[in-house]
Amino acid sequence: MTATYLSSSELRELTGCAHRARQQKWLDRNRWPYAIAETGHIRVLRQYWLDRLTGAKSTAPTVHAGTKHNFSAIAA
């Protein structure tokens, strides 16, 4: 069975960075969705990675997973 998320070495290869903070900056800059696990590890879906690198249309979210919306800015 294939893992759901990229491994640490695959994430390092994708971003070119070994440190999590720099990996996160790279992912943000290149608009890759990810999540941070309770352990602090960055989680990138393997299917999104495959879809993005092959040009397939992905069903994964296209915004940063940590983005928060300011619904109070919408007038009632």
N, C-alpha and C positions, 0 to 999 in steps of 0.2 A: 504494500500500500504506500502511496506517495504521501509525504507529509503535507499538511494543510498550509504551513507557513515556510518561508525560506529559512534555511539554517543560518547560523551565525556566519559561517564561512561564505555562504552564497550572498548574504547581505553585504558582507565585506567586499566581495568581488563586484557586486552591483554598484556600490557607492564609491569604491576605491578608498574607503576609510575604515580604520580598525576600531575607533572609539565611537561609542553610541551617540554622543552629542554631535559629532561631526556627521555621522550617518543620518541623524535626524535632520540636520541642516540641509544635507544633500537631498533627502526625500522631500522636504518642504520646498526647496528651490526648484526641484524638478516635478513638483505636483504629483507625488506618489502618495496614495492613501496608505495609512498605517495605523496601528494601535500600539499602545505601550502596555505590556503585561504588568501584573502586580509585582513581578520580579524586576521590572525595569527593562526587560528585553523588548526590542522593537519587533513587531509582528507585521510582515508583509505577506498578503495572500499569494500563494504559489500560482493560483489560476490567474490572478491579475498580472503578475510578472510575465507569465507565459503569453497571455493575451496581448499585453502591451509590447512585448518584444517581437511578436509574430505579426502584429497589426490586426489581430482579430478584434472584433467588437466585444468589449467586456461588459458584464452586467455589474461590475464592482462600482462602488461610489467614485465619483470623480473629484470630490472635495476632500480636503484633509479631515481625517477622522476626528481630530480634536477641535474642529471649528465649532464655535458657539454662536448661535444666532441671537440678535438683539431684537426680540419681538416687541419690546416696549417702545421701540422707535416707530412702530406702525401706529398710525392714528386710528382710534376706534371709530 
